[in-house]
């Protein structure tokens, strides 16, 4: 897959009720379940860019499916099935609501349970990078928590830390203290959110490292299903995580990422003010980002990204 010339999917238009149209995913209401379609849209600094990343939706959906299955013993999740066979939708729709399913659904969609989404992003950091490094340089803290002196950019932390944020519908997410999380959700759920986030991260970190990938940080979303906490949205993808090549890792400097870091870097260097509309990405940035996503998928899963469309 040296030449990445696949068309991008920016919009979906299914004859189903829209449940929510997010920055990247279009979610449709199937009645008892939801259909989540991962498009190739890409966002940065909370703004959706005008051009997408080829095959990005395939990577997001299939990698999430891989991780959901792998961490099921640690945490139940919302996935019912990954939609490799579009005709599986027949079992979720009454006959009169069935339609000719577009081929783009294959490999980039999943059917999930409905759950009550909790308004929190559960961020886990194992390495000092990104906004955490920026804060540490200024204040010696991460998410307001004091950190040891003398840490360098990209240093591995002694233990992973839980740094939750708000889940903003508009604007930027803001850090949440543990006290604030307890105030919002109560002590039992707050403790479970932290414990499960750390447990999932540590399990995934160890597995990915065996495949030559460092998961520097990641974020999870959770919901309530029949009174129990479950993992929802996506899991450990290049959109929600920072992936580094373990062989190239060197503390004390920025790392090459198998995620959308090339997008962020180009946008920052372009002088864009981080307000919509965003400028279109040049072809070389699009290609580099797509290759990074594909590499992350193939290294982690041990499978080639076979296109089902």
C-alpha positions as CSV (number, residue, x, y, z in Angstrom):
1,X,0.0,0.0,0.0
2,X,2.8,2.4,-1.0
3,X,0.5,4.6,-3.1
4,X,-2.4,6.0,-1.1
5,X,-4.9,7.0,-3.8
6,X,-8.1,5.9,-2.2
7,X,-11.1,8.3,-2.2
8,X,-12.0,9.9,1.1
9,X,-15.4,9.6,2.7
10,X,-16.3,13.1,4.1
11,X,-20.1,12.8,4.4
12,X,-22.6,9.9,4.8
13,X,-26.2,10.1,3.8
14,X,-28.1,7.1,5.0
15,X,-32.0,6.9,5.1
16,X,-31.9,6.5,8.8
17,X,-32.4,8.9,11.7
18,X,-29.2,10.8,12.6
19,X,-28.4,10.2,16.3
20,X,-25.3,12.5,16.2
21,X,-22.9,13.8,13.6
22,X,-19.5,14.3,15.3
23,X,-16.2,15.7,14.1
24,X,-15.3,12.3,12.6
25,X,-18.1,9.9,13.1
26,X,-21.7,9.9,11.8
27,X,-24.0,7.9,14.1
28,X,-27.4,6.7,13.1
29,X,-30.3,5.4,15.2
30,X,-31.3,1.8,14.5
31,X,-33.9,1.7,17.3
32,X,-32.4,-0.7,19.8
33,X,-28.9,0.0,18.7
34,X,-26.7,2.6,17.0
35,X,-24.8,2.5,13.7
36,X,-21.4,4.3,13.9
37,X,-19.7,5.2,10.6
38,X,-16.1,6.4,10.9
39,X,-15.5,8.9,8.0
40,X,-12.1,10.1,6.8
41,X,-12.7,13.5,8.2
42,X,-9.9,14.8,10.4
43,X,-10.0,17.5,13.1
44,X,-7.3,19.4,14.8
45,X,-7.5,22.0,17.6
46,X,-11.3,21.2,17.7
47,X,-11.8,22.2,14.1
48,X,-12.8,19.9,11.2
49,X,-10.4,20.3,8.3
50,X,-11.7,20.7,4.7
51,X,-9.9,17.7,3.3
52,X,-9.8,14.2,4.8
53,X,-7.2,11.4,5.3
54,X,-7.5,8.4,3.0
55,X,-8.4,5.1,4.8
56,X,-8.5,6.9,8.2
57,X,-12.1,5.7,8.9
58,X,-11.1,2.1,8.2
59,X,-8.2,2.3,10.7
60,X,-10.4,3.9,13.4
61,X,-13.2,1.4,13.1
62,X,-11.1,-1.7,12.8
63,X,-8.5,-0.8,15.4
64,X,-11.3,0.1,17.9
65,X,-12.9,-3.3,17.1
66,X,-9.5,-5.0,17.7
67,X,-9.0,-3.3,21.1
68,X,-12.7,-3.8,22.2
69,X,-12.3,-7.5,21.8
70,X,-8.8,-7.5,23.4
71,X,-9.8,-5.6,26.6
72,X,-13.3,-7.1,27.1
73,X,-12.1,-9.0,30.2
74,X,-11.0,-5.7,31.8
75,X,-13.9,-3.6,30.7
76,X,-17.2,-4.3,29.0
77,X,-17.8,-2.2,25.9
78,X,-20.6,-1.0,23.6
79,X,-19.6,-2.8,20.4
80,X,-22.1,-5.5,19.2
81,X,-20.4,-6.2,15.9
82,X,-18.0,-4.7,13.4
83,X,-19.8,-4.3,10.1
84,X,-17.8,-6.3,7.6
85,X,-20.9,-7.7,6.0
86,X,-23.4,-4.8,5.3
87,X,-26.3,-7.2,5.2
88,X,-25.9,-7.8,8.9
89,X,-27.9,-4.6,9.2
90,X,-31.0,-6.5,8.3
91,X,-31.1,-8.0,11.7
92,X,-31.4,-4.6,13.3
93,X,-34.0,-3.1,11.0
94,X,-37.6,-4.1,10.2
95,X,-38.1,-5.2,6.6
96,X,-39.8,-2.0,5.6
97,X,-36.9,0.2,6.7
98,X,-34.1,-1.8,5.0
99,X,-32.4,-0.3,2.0
100,X,-29.5,-0.9,-0.4
101,X,-26.6,-0.5,1.9
102,X,-23.6,1.5,0.5
103,X,-20.4,-0.5,0.1
104,X,-18.5,2.2,2.1
105,X,-20.0,0.9,5.3
106,X,-17.9,-2.3,5.1
107,X,-14.8,-2.1,7.3
108,X,-15.5,1.4,8.7
109,X,-18.7,0.8,10.6
110,X,-19.9,-0.9,13.8
111,X,-23.2,-1.6,15.5
112,X,-23.2,-0.6,19.1
113,X,-25.4,-0.7,22.2
114,X,-27.1,2.5,23.3
115,X,-25.6,3.9,26.5
116,X,-25.8,7.1,28.5
117,X,-22.6,8.9,27.7
118,X,-20.7,10.4,30.6
119,X,-19.5,14.0,30.0
120,X,-15.9,13.3,30.7
121,X,-12.8,12.4,28.7
122,X,-10.6,10.0,30.7
123,X,-7.1,10.8,29.7
124,X,-4.2,8.6,30.7
125,X,-0.6,9.7,30.2
126,X,2.4,7.3,30.4
127,X,4.9,9.8,28.9
128,X,5.4,13.5,29.1
129,X,4.3,15.0,25.8
130,X,1.9,17.4,24.1
131,X,0.0,19.8,26.4
132,X,1.3,18.0,29.4
133,X,4.9,18.9,28.5
134,X,3.8,22.5,27.8
135,X,2.3,22.8,31.2
136,X,5.2,21.1,32.9
137,X,7.7,23.5,31.4
138,X,5.7,26.4,32.7
139,X,4.6,25.2,36.1
140,X,6.2,21.9,36.9
141,X,2.7,20.3,37.0
142,X,0.5,18.1,34.7
143,X,-3.2,18.8,34.9
144,X,-2.5,20.8,38.1
145,X,-0.7,17.9,39.8
146,X,2.9,18.5,40.9
147,X,5.5,16.4,39.1
148,X,9.1,15.5,39.8
149,X,11.7,18.1,38.9
150,X,14.1,17.5,36.0
151,X,11.8,15.7,33.6
152,X,12.4,16.0,29.9
153,X,10.1,16.1,26.9
154,X,8.9,12.6,26.0
155,X,10.2,11.1,29.3
156,X,8.4,8.0,30.5
157,X,6.6,8.7,33.8
158,X,7.3,6.6,36.8
159,X,3.6,5.5,36.7
160,X,0.8,6.4,34.3
161,X,-1.3,9.3,35.5
162,X,-5.0,9.9,35.1
163,X,-5.7,13.5,33.9
164,X,-9.4,13.7,33.0
165,X,-11.0,16.6,31.1
166,X,-14.4,17.9,30.3
167,X,-16.2,16.7,27.2
168,X,-16.9,20.0,25.5
169,X,-19.6,20.1,22.8
170,X,-18.3,23.5,21.7
171,X,-14.8,24.9,22.3
172,X,-11.9,23.2,24.1
173,X,-11.9,20.6,26.8
174,X,-10.8,21.8,30.2
175,X,-8.9,19.8,32.9
176,X,-10.9,18.3,35.7
177,X,-9.5,17.8,39.2
178,X,-10.2,14.5,40.9
179,X,-12.3,16.5,43.4
180,X,-14.4,17.9,40.6
181,X,-14.9,14.4,39.0
182,X,-16.1,13.1,42.4
183,X,-18.5,16.0,42.8
184,X,-20.0,15.4,39.3
185,X,-20.2,11.6,39.3
186,X,-19.9,10.5,42.9
187,X,-17.1,8.6,44.5
188,X,-17.8,5.0,43.3
189,X,-18.1,5.9,39.6
190,X,-15.1,8.3,39.9
191,X,-12.9,5.6,41.3
192,X,-14.0,3.1,38.7
193,X,-13.4,5.6,35.9
194,X,-9.8,6.1,37.0
195,X,-9.1,2.5,37.9
196,X,-10.5,1.1,34.6
197,X,-8.8,3.8,32.5
198,X,-5.4,3.0,34.0
199,X,-6.0,-0.8,33.7
200,X,-6.9,-0.6,30.0
201,X,-4.0,1.7,29.2
202,X,-1.5,-0.5,31.0
203,X,-2.7,-3.6,29.3
204,X,-2.7,-1.9,25.9
205,X,0.7,-0.2,26.5
206,X,2.4,-3.6,27.3
207,X,0.8,-5.3,24.3
208,X,1.6,-2.5,21.8
209,X,5.2,-2.3,23.1
210,X,5.6,-6.0,22.2
211,X,4.7,-4.9,18.6
212,X,7.2,-2.1,18.7
213,X,4.8,0.8,19.4
214,X,4.8,3.1,22.4
215,X,1.4,4.4,23.5
216,X,2.4,7.7,25.0
217,X,-1.1,8.7,26.1
218,X,-4.7,8.0,25.2
219,X,-8.2,9.0,26.1
220,X,-11.3,7.0,26.8
221,X,-15.0,7.7,26.9
222,X,-17.5,5.8,29.1
223,X,-21.2,5.4,29.3
224,X,-23.8,3.7,31.5
225,X,-25.6,0.6,30.2
226,X,-28.2,-1.0,32.5
227,X,-26.5,0.5,35.5
228,X,-23.0,-0.6,34.7
229,X,-20.0,1.4,33.4
230,X,-18.9,0.4,29.8
231,X,-16.3,1.7,27.3
232,X,-17.9,3.6,24.4
233,X,-16.9,5.7,21.3
234,X,-13.4,4.5,20.2
235,X,-10.5,2.8,21.8
236,X,-6.7,3.3,21.4
237,X,-6.7,4.6,17.9
238,X,-4.4,7.2,16.3
239,X,-7.2,9.8,16.8
240,X,-7.4,9.2,20.5
241,X,-3.8,8.2,21.3
242,X,-0.2,9.2,20.7
243,X,1.7,6.3,19.0
244,X,5.5,6.3,18.8
245,X,7.9,3.9,17.1
246,X,9.7,2.2,20.0
247,X,12.9,1.7,17.9
248,X,13.2,5.5,17.2
249,X,12.2,6.6,20.6
250,X,14.6,9.0,22.3
251,X,13.7,10.9,25.5
252,X,14.4,14.6,25.7
253,X,13.0,15.5,22.3
254,X,9.7,15.4,20.2
255,X,8.9,12.0,18.7
256,X,7.7,11.0,15.2
257,X,4.1,9.9,15.7
258,X,1.9,7.4,13.9
259,X,-1.1,9.6,14.4
260,X,-2.3,13.1,13.3
261,X,0.8,14.9,14.6
262,X,1.9,15.8,11.1
263,X,-1.4,17.6,10.7
264,X,-1.0,19.5,13.9
265,X,2.6,20.3,13.1
266,X,1.8,21.7,9.7
267,X,-1.1,23.7,10.9
268,X,1.0,25.2,13.7
269,X,3.8,26.1,11.3
270,X,1.3,27.6,8.8
271,X,0.4,30.4,11.2
272,X,-3.3,29.4,11.3
273,X,-5.0,31.0,14.2
274,X,-6.8,27.8,15.2
275,X,-10.2,29.3,14.4
276,X,-12.5,28.0,11.6
277,X,-12.2,27.8,8.7
278,X,-9.0,25.7,8.7
279,X,-6.7,25.7,5.7
280,X,-6.6,22.7,3.4
281,X,-3.7,20.3,4.0
282,X,-1.1,19.9,1.3
283,X,-0.9,16.4,-0.3
284,X,2.4,15.5,1.3
285,X,0.9,16.0,4.8
286,X,-2.2,14.0,3.9
287,X,-0.1,11.1,2.6
288,X,2.2,11.1,5.6
289,X,-0.7,11.1,8.0
290,X,-2.5,8.3,6.1
291,X,0.7,6.2,6.1
292,X,1.1,6.7,9.9
293,X,-2.5,5.5,10.6
294,X,-2.0,2.4,8.4
295,X,1.3,1.6,10.0
296,X,-0.2,1.8,13.5
297,X,-3.0,-0.5,12.5
298,X,-0.8,-3.1,10.8
299,X,1.9,-3.1,13.5
300,X,-0.6,-3.4,16.4
301,X,-2.9,-6.0,14.8
302,X,-0.3,-7.9,12.7
303,X,-2.7,-7.7,9.8
304,X,-2.6,-5.9,6.4
305,X,-5.3,-3.3,6.0
306,X,-7.4,-5.1,3.5
307,X,-10.0,-2.8,1.9
308,X,-13.5,-4.3,1.8
309,X,-15.1,-1.7,-0.4
